Amino acid sequence: PVFIARDAAGVYAQTTTCTHQGCLLAPSGTGASEILVCPCHGSEFDLNGAVVRGPATAALAHFAVEIDMSGAITVHGGTQVSAATRVTAA
């Protein structure tokens, strides 16, 4: 499973799985204070997947995204990309 998100640079996808022990993350907060939280051990990640609070020490994996002419989004879960990679959406 992935989170698909959009920021000023474009669309991106990242795993929903905590890098500490594999629990599923959940969004928490709103607006500029929104983070991704692990309910198992309390790790927190910013919306781009960087660790804000441990015990996790590794950032979330990002995956290649493709947007076709109709706007359909395909996430290539087998292809990891840099956390800075974005796809421009119309």
C-alpha positions as CSV (number, residue, x, y, z in Angstrom):
1,P,0.0,0.0,0.0
2,V,1.1,3.6,-0.7
3,F,0.2,7.1,0.1
4,I,-0.3,9.2,-3.1
5,A,0.2,12.9,-2.5
6,R,0.7,16.1,-4.3
7,D,2.7,19.2,-3.4
8,A,3.9,22.3,-5.2
9,A,6.4,20.2,-7.3
10,G,3.9,17.5,-8.3
11,V,2.6,14.0,-7.5
12,Y,4.5,11.4,-5.6
13,A,3.9,8.0,-3.9
14,Q,5.5,6.5,-0.8
15,T,5.0,3.4,1.3
16,T,2.5,3.3,4.1
17,T,4.7,0.9,6.0
18,C,6.8,2.1,9.0
19,T,10.5,1.4,8.5
20,H,10.9,0.4,12.1
21,Q,8.8,-2.9,12.3
22,G,6.4,-2.8,9.4
23,C,3.2,-1.4,10.9
24,L,0.8,0.6,8.8
25,L,1.1,4.4,9.2
26,A,-1.8,6.8,9.7
27,P,-2.1,10.5,8.9
28,S,-2.4,12.8,12.0
29,G,-3.0,16.5,12.3
30,T,-4.0,19.0,9.6
31,G,-2.4,21.5,7.3
32,A,1.3,22.3,8.0
33,S,1.2,20.2,11.2
34,E,0.1,17.0,9.4
35,I,2.5,14.0,9.9
36,L,2.4,10.2,9.4
37,V,2.3,8.3,12.7
38,C,3.0,4.7,13.5
39,P,0.5,3.4,16.0
40,C,2.7,0.5,17.1
41,H,5.8,2.3,18.5
42,G,5.2,6.0,17.9
43,S,7.5,6.8,15.0
44,E,6.6,9.9,13.1
45,F,7.4,10.9,9.5
46,D,6.9,14.2,7.7
47,L,4.7,14.2,4.6
48,N,7.7,13.5,2.4
49,G,8.6,10.4,4.5
50,A,11.6,11.8,6.5
51,V,11.8,10.5,10.1
52,V,10.7,13.2,12.5
53,R,10.7,11.0,15.6
54,G,11.9,7.4,16.2
55,P,12.4,4.6,16.9
56,A,12.4,4.4,13.1
57,T,15.7,5.5,11.7
58,A,15.1,5.1,7.9
59,A,12.9,7.3,5.7
60,L,9.9,5.9,3.9
61,A,10.5,4.5,0.4
62,H,9.2,6.4,-2.6
63,F,8.0,4.8,-5.8
64,A,7.8,5.8,-9.5
65,V,4.5,7.4,-10.5
66,E,3.1,7.7,-14.0
67,I,0.1,9.8,-14.9
68,D,-1.6,9.1,-18.3
69,M,-3.5,11.5,-20.5
70,S,-6.8,10.8,-18.8
71,G,-5.3,11.6,-15.4
72,A,-5.1,8.0,-14.2
73,I,-2.2,7.4,-11.8
74,T,-0.1,4.3,-11.9
75,V,2.3,3.6,-9.0
76,H,5.3,1.3,-9.9
77,G,5.8,-0.3,-6.6
78,G,8.8,-2.3,-7.8
79,T,10.7,0.9,-8.7
80,Q,12.0,3.0,-5.9
81,V,12.9,6.6,-6.6
82,S,14.4,9.6,-4.7
83,A,12.2,11.3,-2.2
84,A,12.5,14.4,-4.3
85,T,11.1,12.8,-7.4
86,R,7.7,14.3,-8.5
87,V,5.5,13.9,-11.6
88,T,3.9,17.0,-12.9
89,A,0.1,16.8,-13.1
90,A,-2.0,19.0,-15.2
